[in-house]
Amino acid sequence: LHPEGREMGLLAGANVLMPNITDTKYREGYQLYEGKPCLDENADQCISCLSRRIESIGESI
């Protein structure tokens, strides 16, 4: 997975990101694919990170 894949997707026309808000103790069991980022972040950290990443490309939530 590309480290800036989410940003690249948005810049290519995607309009949906799915934050991972599952409790961290259960996340390992809900991986949709290998290498999914942010498995160690809690919901607040995930949303904060996504907000910063979206703002870094000049967009907003």
N, CA, C and O atoms as a CHARMM CRD file, in Angstrom:
* protein
*
  244
    1    1 LEU  N      0.83300  -1.18500   0.00000 PROA 1      0.00000
    2    1 LEU  CA     0.00000   0.00000   0.00000 PROA 1      0.00000
    3    1 LEU  C      0.87300   1.24300   0.00000 PROA 1      0.00000
    4    1 LEU  O      1.90200   1.29600   0.67300 PROA 1      0.00000
    5    2 HSD  N      0.45600   2.22300  -0.74900 PROA 2      0.00000
    6    2 HSD  CA     1.21500   3.46900  -0.82800 PROA 2      0.00000
    7    2 HSD  C      0.97000   4.29100   0.43800 PROA 2      0.00000
    8    2 HSD  O     -0.17500   4.40900   0.87400 PROA 2      0.00000
    9    3 PRO  N      2.02100   4.86300   1.03700 PROA 3      0.00000
   10    3 PRO  CA     1.84500   5.63400   2.27400 PROA 3      0.00000
   11    3 PRO  C      0.93100   6.85500   2.12300 PROA 3      0.00000
   12    3 PRO  O      0.35700   7.32100   3.10700 PROA 3      0.00000
   13    4 GLU  N      0.79600   7.36600   0.91600 PROA 4      0.00000
   14    4 GLU  CA    -0.09100   8.51200   0.67900 PROA 4      0.00000
   15    4 GLU  C     -1.28200   8.11800  -0.18700 PROA 4      0.00000
   16    4 GLU  O     -1.82500   8.93900  -0.92800 PROA 4      0.00000
   17    5 GLY  N     -1.67900   6.85700  -0.08400 PROA 5      0.00000
   18    5 GLY  CA    -2.76900   6.34900  -0.91600 PROA 5      0.00000
   19    5 GLY  C     -4.09300   7.06000  -0.70900 PROA 5      0.00000
   20    5 GLY  O     -4.84300   7.27400  -1.66100 PROA 5      0.00000
   21    6 ARG  N     -4.37600   7.41900   0.50800 PROA 6      0.00000
   22    6 ARG  CA    -5.64900   8.11000   0.76800 PROA 6      0.00000
   23    6 ARG  C     -5.66900   9.47400   0.09200 PROA 6      0.00000
   24    6 ARG  O     -6.66000   9.85600  -0.53100 PROA 6      0.00000
   25    7 GLU  N     -4.57200  10.19700   0.22000 PROA 7      0.00000
   26    7 GLU  CA    -4.47800  11.50400  -0.43300 PROA 7      0.00000
   27    7 GLU  C     -4.55200  11.34600  -1.94900 PROA 7      0.00000
   28    7 GLU  O     -5.24900  12.10300  -2.62500 PROA 7      0.00000
   29    8 MET  N     -3.84000  10.37100  -2.47200 PROA 8      0.00000
   30    8 MET  CA    -3.84300  10.13400  -3.91500 PROA 8      0.00000
   31    8 MET  C     -5.24900   9.79400  -4.40700 PROA 8      0.00000
   32    8 MET  O     -5.66900  10.25800  -5.46700 PROA 8      0.00000
   33    9 GLY  N     -5.96600   8.99300  -3.64600 PROA 9      0.00000
   34    9 GLY  CA    -7.32800   8.63800  -4.02700 PROA 9      0.00000
   35    9 GLY  C     -8.24000   9.84800  -4.08000 PROA 9      0.00000
   36    9 GLY  O     -9.01000  10.01400  -5.02700 PROA 9      0.00000
   37   10 LEU  N     -8.15300  10.69800  -3.05700 PROA 10     0.00000
   38   10 LEU  CA    -8.97700  11.91000  -3.04600 PROA 10     0.00000
   39   10 LEU  C     -8.63400  12.82200  -4.21500 PROA 10     0.00000
   40   10 LEU  O     -9.52400  13.37700  -4.85900 PROA 10     0.00000
   41   11 LEU  N     -7.34800  12.97400  -4.48700 PROA 11     0.00000
   42   11 LEU  CA    -6.93100  13.83800  -5.59300 PROA 11     0.00000
   43   11 LEU  C     -7.33600  13.27300  -6.95100 PROA 11     0.00000
   44   11 LEU  O     -7.45000  14.01400  -7.92700 PROA 11     0.00000
   45   12 ALA  N     -7.55600  11.95500  -7.01100 PROA 12     0.00000
   46   12 ALA  CA    -7.97100  11.31300  -8.26100 PROA 12     0.00000
   47   12 ALA  C     -9.49300  11.28600  -8.41500 PROA 12     0.00000
   48   12 ALA  O    -10.00500  10.83100  -9.43800 PROA 12     0.00000
   49   13 GLY  N    -10.22100  11.77700  -7.39600 PROA 13     0.00000
   50   13 GLY  CA   -11.66600  11.87000  -7.52100 PROA 13     0.00000
   51   13 GLY  C    -12.47800  11.10600  -6.49300 PROA 13     0.00000
   52   13 GLY  O    -13.70400  11.21500  -6.47900 PROA 13     0.00000
   53   14 ALA  N    -11.83200  10.34000  -5.63700 PROA 14     0.00000
   54   14 ALA  CA   -12.58800   9.65100  -4.58300 PROA 14     0.00000
   55   14 ALA  C    -13.24400  10.68500  -3.67900 PROA 14     0.00000
   56   14 ALA  O    -12.72000  11.78400  -3.50100 PROA 14     0.00000
   57   15 ASN  N    -14.38400  10.33400  -3.11200 PROA 15     0.00000
   58   15 ASN  CA   -15.04900  11.28200  -2.21800 PROA 15     0.00000
   59   15 ASN  C    -15.46400  10.64200  -0.89700 PROA 15     0.00000
   60   15 ASN  O    -16.27300  11.21000  -0.16300 PROA 15     0.00000
   61   16 VAL  N    -14.92100   9.46900  -0.58900 PROA 16     0.00000
   62   16 VAL  CA   -15.25000   8.77800   0.65600 PROA 16     0.00000
   63   16 VAL  C    -13.98300   8.19600   1.27300 PROA 16     0.00000
   64   16 VAL  O    -13.20000   7.53700   0.59000 PROA 16     0.00000
   65   17 LEU  N    -13.78700   8.44100   2.55800 PROA 17     0.00000
   66   17 LEU  CA   -12.75100   7.77600   3.35500 PROA 17     0.00000
   67   17 LEU  C    -13.46700   7.11000   4.51500 PROA 17     0.00000
   68   17 LEU  O    -14.43600   7.64700   5.05200 PROA 17     0.00000
   69   18 MET  N    -12.98800   5.94700   4.89300 PROA 18     0.00000
   70   18 MET  CA   -13.62800   5.22300   5.99400 PROA 18     0.00000
   71   18 MET  C    -12.68500   5.15000   7.18200 PROA 18     0.00000
   72   18 MET  O    -11.76900   4.32800   7.18900 PROA 18     0.00000
   73   19 PRO  N    -12.89000   5.99800   8.19400 PROA 19     0.00000
   74   19 PRO  CA   -12.03400   5.93000   9.37800 PROA 19     0.00000
   75   19 PRO  C    -12.29100   4.63300  10.13800 PROA 19     0.00000
   76   19 PRO  O    -13.40900   4.11700  10.15500 PROA 19     0.00000
   77   20 ASN  N    -11.24900   4.12500  10.75700 PROA 20     0.00000
   78   20 ASN  CA   -11.37000   2.90100  11.53600 PROA 20     0.00000
   79   20 ASN  C    -11.65400   3.28400  12.97900 PROA 20     0.00000
   80   20 ASN  O    -10.75700   3.73700  13.69000 PROA 20     0.00000
   81   21 ILE  N    -12.89100   3.10700  13.41500 PROA 21     0.00000
   82   21 ILE  CA   -13.25600   3.47800  14.78200 PROA 21     0.00000
   83   21 ILE  C    -13.53700   2.25900  15.65600 PROA 21     0.00000
   84   21 ILE  O    -14.02100   2.39800  16.77900 PROA 21     0.00000
   85   22 THR  N    -13.24000   1.07300  15.14800 PROA 22     0.00000
   86   22 THR  CA   -13.37100  -0.14300  15.94600 PROA 22     0.00000
   87   22 THR  C    -12.40400  -0.06300  17.12000 PROA 22     0.00000
   88   22 THR  O    -11.27300   0.39600  16.95800 PROA 22     0.00000
   89   23 ASP  N    -12.83000  -0.50100  18.28900 PROA 23     0.00000
   90   23 ASP  CA   -11.96000  -0.51500  19.46800 PROA 23     0.00000
   91   23 ASP  C    -10.64800  -1.21900  19.11800 PROA 23     0.00000
   92   23 ASP  O    -10.65400  -2.26600  18.46900 PROA 23     0.00000
   93   24 THR  N     -9.53200  -0.64400  19.54800 PROA 24     0.00000
   94   24 THR  CA    -8.21400  -1.17000  19.16400 PROA 24     0.00000
   95   24 THR  C     -8.01700  -2.62600  19.54800 PROA 24     0.00000
   96   24 THR  O     -7.28000  -3.33900  18.86600 PROA 24     0.00000
   97   25 LYS  N     -8.64800  -3.08900  20.60900 PROA 25     0.00000
   98   25 LYS  CA    -8.44200  -4.48400  21.00500 PROA 25     0.00000
   99   25 LYS  C     -9.12400  -5.46400  20.04900 PROA 25     0.00000
  100   25 LYS  O     -8.83800  -6.66000  20.10400 PROA 25     0.00000
  101   26 TYR  N    -10.01200  -4.99300  19.18100 PROA 26     0.00000
  102   26 TYR  CA   -10.70500  -5.85900  18.22400 PROA 26     0.00000
  103   26 TYR  C    -10.25000  -5.66800  16.78000 PROA 26     0.00000
  104   26 TYR  O    -10.63500  -6.45200  15.91200 PROA 26     0.00000
  105   27 ARG  N     -9.45900  -4.66900  16.50700 PROA 27     0.00000
  106   27 ARG  CA    -9.11400  -4.32900  15.12200 PROA 27     0.00000
  107   27 ARG  C     -8.43200  -5.43600  14.34600 PROA 27     0.00000
  108   27 ARG  O     -8.71000  -5.62200  13.16100 PROA 27     0.00000
  109   28 GLU  N     -7.55000  -6.16700  14.98800 PROA 28     0.00000
  110   28 GLU  CA    -6.83600  -7.24000  14.28300 PROA 28     0.00000
  111   28 GLU  C     -7.82100  -8.20400  13.62200 PROA 28     0.00000
  112   28 GLU  O     -7.53800  -8.73500  12.54800 PROA 28     0.00000
  113   29 GLY  N     -8.96900  -8.43400  14.25000 PROA 29     0.00000
  114   29 GLY  CA    -9.95100  -9.37000  13.72300 PROA 29     0.00000
  115   29 GLY  C    -10.84000  -8.80100  12.63300 PROA 29     0.00000
  116   29 GLY  O    -11.62400  -9.53500  12.03200 PROA 29     0.00000
  117   30 TYR  N    -10.73500  -7.50300  12.36700 PROA 30     0.00000
  118   30 TYR  CA   -11.59700  -6.85700  11.38400 PROA 30     0.00000
  119   30 TYR  C    -10.81500  -6.23500  10.22700 PROA 30     0.00000
  120   30 TYR  O    -11.30500  -5.31300   9.57500 PROA 30     0.00000
  121   31 GLN  N     -9.62900  -6.72100   9.97300 PROA 31     0.00000
  122   31 GLN  CA    -8.84700  -6.18900   8.86400 PROA 31     0.00000
  123   31 GLN  C     -9.46400  -6.64100   7.54400 PROA 31     0.00000
  124   31 GLN  O     -9.66900  -7.83500   7.32700 PROA 31     0.00000
  125   32 LEU  N     -9.75500  -5.69500   6.67600 PROA 32     0.00000
  126   32 LEU  CA   -10.29100  -6.03200   5.36200 PROA 32     0.00000
  127   32 LEU  C     -9.18600  -6.44900   4.40300 PROA 32     0.00000
  128   32 LEU  O     -9.44400  -7.14800   3.42300 PROA 32     0.00000
  129   33 TYR  N     -7.96000  -6.02500   4.68000 PROA 33     0.00000
  130   33 TYR  CA    -6.81700  -6.38400   3.84000 PROA 33     0.00000
  131   33 TYR  C     -5.55000  -6.26700   4.67400 PROA 33     0.00000
  132   33 TYR  O     -5.51300  -5.54100   5.66800 PROA 33     0.00000
  133   34 GLU  N     -4.51600  -6.98600   4.26100 PROA 34     0.00000
  134   34 GLU  CA    -3.23800  -6.93100   4.97300 PROA 34     0.00000
  135   34 GLU  C     -2.58400  -5.57200   4.77800 PROA 34     0.00000
  136   34 GLU  O     -2.69800  -4.96000   3.71600 PROA 34     0.00000
  137   35 GLY  N     -1.90300  -5.11300   5.80800 PROA 35     0.00000
  138   35 GLY  CA    -1.18400  -3.84700   5.71400 PROA 35     0.00000
  139   35 GLY  C     -2.05300  -2.62800   5.96700 PROA 35     0.00000
  140   35 GLY  O     -1.62400  -1.50100   5.71500 PROA 35     0.00000
  141   36 LYS  N     -3.25800  -2.83300   6.45800 PROA 36     0.00000
  142   36 LYS  CA    -4.13900  -1.69400   6.73600 PROA 36     0.00000
  143   36 LYS  C     -3.45800  -0.77700   7.75500 PROA 36     0.00000
  144   36 LYS  O     -2.98200  -1.25100   8.78700 PROA 36     0.00000
  145   37 PRO  N     -3.40500   0.52600   7.48000 PROA 37     0.00000
  146   37 PRO  CA    -2.72700   1.45100   8.39300 PROA 37     0.00000
  147   37 PRO  C     -3.55100   1.75000   9.63800 PROA 37     0.00000
  148   37 PRO  O     -4.75400   1.49300   9.68700 PROA 37     0.00000
  149   38 CYS  N     -2.88900   2.28700  10.62000 PROA 38     0.00000
  150   38 CYS  CA    -3.51800   2.86800  11.81400 PROA 38     0.00000
  151   38 CYS  C     -4.15400   1.85500  12.75900 PROA 38     0.00000
  152   38 CYS  O     -5.07700   2.20500  13.49500 PROA 38     0.00000
  153   39 LEU  N     -3.69000   0.62100  12.75800 PROA 39     0.00000
  154   39 LEU  CA    -4.28100  -0.38300  13.64700 PROA 39     0.00000
  155   39 LEU  C     -4.05200  -0.06400  15.11400 PROA 39     0.00000
  156   39 LEU  O     -4.79500  -0.53700  15.97400 PROA 39     0.00000
  157   40 ASP  N     -3.03800   0.73000  15.40900 PROA 40     0.00000
  158   40 ASP  CA    -2.70800   1.03000  16.80500 PROA 40     0.00000
  159   40 ASP  C     -3.31300   2.34200  17.30100 PROA 40     0.00000
  160   40 ASP  O     -3.08900   2.72200  18.45100 PROA 40     0.00000
  161   41 GLU  N     -4.06900   3.03800  16.46100 PROA 41     0.00000
  162   41 GLU  CA    -4.66500   4.31500  16.85200 PROA 41     0.00000
  163   41 GLU  C     -6.07800   4.12000  17.38000 PROA 41     0.00000
  164   41 GLU  O     -6.81700   3.27000  16.88500 PROA 41     0.00000
  165   42 ASN  N     -6.45700   4.91400  18.39200 PROA 42     0.00000
  166   42 ASN  CA    -7.84800   4.87400  18.83500 PROA 42     0.00000
  167   42 ASN  C     -8.68600   5.72800  17.87700 PROA 42     0.00000
  168   42 ASN  O     -8.13900   6.37100  16.98100 PROA 42     0.00000
  169   43 ALA  N     -9.99600   5.73600  18.06100 PROA 43     0.00000
  170   43 ALA  CA   -10.89200   6.43100  17.13600 PROA 43     0.00000
  171   43 ALA  C    -10.56800   7.91800  17.02000 PROA 43     0.00000
  172   43 ALA  O    -10.54500   8.45600  15.91300 PROA 43     0.00000
  173   44 ASP  N    -10.31800   8.58900  18.14000 PROA 44     0.00000
  174   44 ASP  CA    -9.99600  10.01900  18.10300 PROA 44     0.00000
  175   44 ASP  C     -8.70900  10.28100  17.34000 PROA 44     0.00000
  176   44 ASP  O     -8.62800  11.23500  16.56600 PROA 44     0.00000
  177   45 GLN  N     -7.70300   9.44200  17.55200 PROA 45     0.00000
  178   45 GLN  CA    -6.43600   9.59700  16.84400 PROA 45     0.00000
  179   45 GLN  C     -6.62400   9.37800  15.35000 PROA 45     0.00000
  180   45 GLN  O     -6.04700  10.10300  14.53900 PROA 45     0.00000
  181   46 CYS  N     -7.42300   8.38800  14.98100 PROA 46     0.00000
  182   46 CYS  CA    -7.66600   8.09000  13.57100 PROA 46     0.00000
  183   46 CYS  C     -8.34800   9.26500  12.87600 PROA 46     0.00000
  184   46 CYS  O     -7.93600   9.67300  11.79000 PROA 46     0.00000
  185   47 ILE  N     -9.37100   9.79700  13.49000 PROA 47     0.00000
  186   47 ILE  CA   -10.10100  10.91000  12.89200 PROA 47     0.00000
  187   47 ILE  C     -9.22100  12.15000  12.80700 PROA 47     0.00000
  188   47 ILE  O     -9.26700  12.87700  11.81500 PROA 47     0.00000
  189   48 SER  N     -8.42400  12.39700  13.83700 PROA 48     0.00000
  190   48 SER  CA    -7.50500  13.53400  13.82900 PROA 48     0.00000
  191   48 SER  C     -6.47600  13.38800  12.71200 PROA 48     0.00000
  192   48 SER  O     -6.18100  14.34800  12.00200 PROA 48     0.00000
  193   49 CYS  N     -5.93700  12.19400  12.56400 PROA 49     0.00000
  194   49 CYS  CA    -4.94600  11.92900  11.51500 PROA 49     0.00000
  195   49 CYS  C     -5.56900  12.12700  10.12800 PROA 49     0.00000
  196   49 CYS  O     -4.97400  12.77600   9.26700 PROA 49     0.00000
  197   50 LEU  N     -6.75900  11.57200   9.91500 PROA 50     0.00000
  198   50 LEU  CA    -7.42300  11.74200   8.61900 PROA 50     0.00000
  199   50 LEU  C     -7.69600  13.21000   8.32800 PROA 50     0.00000
  200   50 LEU  O     -7.53000  13.65700   7.19300 PROA 50     0.00000
  201   51 SER  N     -8.10900  13.96000   9.33100 PROA 51     0.00000
  202   51 SER  CA    -8.36000  15.39400   9.14400 PROA 51     0.00000
  203   51 SER  C     -7.10000  16.11400   8.68800 PROA 51     0.00000
  204   51 SER  O     -7.14000  16.91200   7.75200 PROA 51     0.00000
  205   52 ARG  N     -5.98100  15.83100   9.34800 PROA 52     0.00000
  206   52 ARG  CA    -4.71000  16.47000   8.97000 PROA 52     0.00000
  207   52 ARG  C     -4.30800  16.07900   7.55200 PROA 52     0.00000
  208   52 ARG  O     -3.85100  16.91900   6.77700 PROA 52     0.00000
  209   53 ARG  N     -4.47700  14.81300   7.21700 PROA 53     0.00000
  210   53 ARG  CA    -4.09400  14.35200   5.88300 PROA 53     0.00000
  211   53 ARG  C     -4.94700  15.00500   4.80300 PROA 53     0.00000
  212   53 ARG  O     -4.43600  15.38100   3.74700 PROA 53     0.00000
  213   54 ILE  N     -6.23300  15.14000   5.06200 PROA 54     0.00000
  214   54 ILE  CA    -7.12900  15.77700   4.09800 PROA 54     0.00000
  215   54 ILE  C     -6.77800  17.25400   3.95400 PROA 54     0.00000
  216   54 ILE  O     -6.74100  17.77900   2.84100 PROA 54     0.00000
  217   55 GLU  N     -6.52100  17.91900   5.06800 PROA 55     0.00000
  218   55 GLU  CA    -6.13500  19.33300   5.02300 PROA 55     0.00000
  219   55 GLU  C     -4.80400  19.52700   4.30800 PROA 55     0.00000
  220   55 GLU  O     -4.58400  20.57200   3.69500 PROA 55     0.00000
  221   56 SER  N     -3.91200  18.54000   4.37400 PROA 56     0.00000
  222   56 SER  CA    -2.59400  18.66000   3.73500 PROA 56     0.00000
  223   56 SER  C     -2.68300  18.74600   2.21500 PROA 56     0.00000
  224   56 SER  O     -1.74000  19.19300   1.56200 PROA 56     0.00000
  225   57 ILE  N     -3.81300  18.31900   1.64900 PROA 57     0.00000
  226   57 ILE  CA    -3.98700  18.41500   0.19600 PROA 57     0.00000
  227   57 ILE  C     -4.97400  19.52200  -0.17500 PROA 57     0.00000
  228   57 ILE  O     -5.46900  19.58500  -1.30100 PROA 57     0.00000
  229   58 GLY  N     -5.24700  20.39700   0.80200 PROA 58     0.00000
  230   58 GLY  CA    -6.09000  21.55300   0.53000 PROA 58     0.00000
  231   58 GLY  C     -7.58000  21.28400   0.57600 PROA 58     0.00000
  232   58 GLY  O     -8.36700  22.07900   0.06200 PROA 58     0.00000
  233   59 GLU  N     -7.97600  20.18400   1.17800 PROA 59     0.00000
  234   59 GLU  CA    -9.39600  19.85400   1.28800 PROA 59     0.00000
  235   59 GLU  C     -9.82900  19.93400   2.74500 PROA 59     0.00000
  236   59 GLU  O     -8.99400  20.11500   3.63100 PROA 59     0.00000
  237   60 SER  N    -11.11700  19.80000   2.99900 PROA 60     0.00000
  238   60 SER  CA   -11.62400  19.83500   4.37100 PROA 60     0.00000
  239   60 SER  C    -12.73800  18.81400   4.52700 PROA 60     0.00000
  240   60 SER  O    -13.31200  18.32500   3.55400 PROA 60     0.00000
  241   61 ILE  N    -13.02100  18.51400   5.78400 PROA 61     0.00000
  242   61 ILE  CA   -14.10900  17.57300   6.08600 PROA 61     0.00000
  243   61 ILE  C    -15.38300  18.36100   6.27800 PROA 61     0.00000
  244   61 ILE  O    -16.43500  17.77900   6.54200 PROA 61     0.00000
